[in-house]
């Protein structure tokens, strides 16, 4: 599946998704340095370098997510074959994987994650992807609960580049 239809922004009230631009990188860096984000995403400088590098590539769609007109989260989507990982190998061609975080600490744990991730997964399915995968670290119970609320299913433990994770599928 081509990412070109996904490289644009879209709205799913009360959320809007705007493509990430260079002017957002200071905000993204700030979010990546928050303790809750570092806990699950790892070294903020390494993650920042990857996000910045992906701005110039065609293989990753990246968005800043807004609620009530204010940026509060980051999301990215990519074809599971773009960066081959063994736990995605059995998924149908054209499947997409997503990663995301709520960057504003005061909005964590308020249900926004599950709602904006459902909107994103539905948009990806509507754009033609057969299914959407997400692979939270196995110990990240908060994320797993949010993904279940968003409509992701599955609790299969898998070995991912980040360690032991759980493969969850939407679609």
Secondary structure, 3 states (H helix, E strand, C coil): CCCHHHCCCEEECCEEEEECCHHHHHHHHHHHCCHHHHHHHCCHHHHHHHHHHHHCCCCEEEEEEEECCEEEEEEEEEECCCCCCHHHCCCCCCCEEEEEEECCHHHCCCCHHHHHHHHHHHHHHHCCCCCEEECCECCCHHHHHHHHHHCCEEEEEEEECCEEEEEEEEC
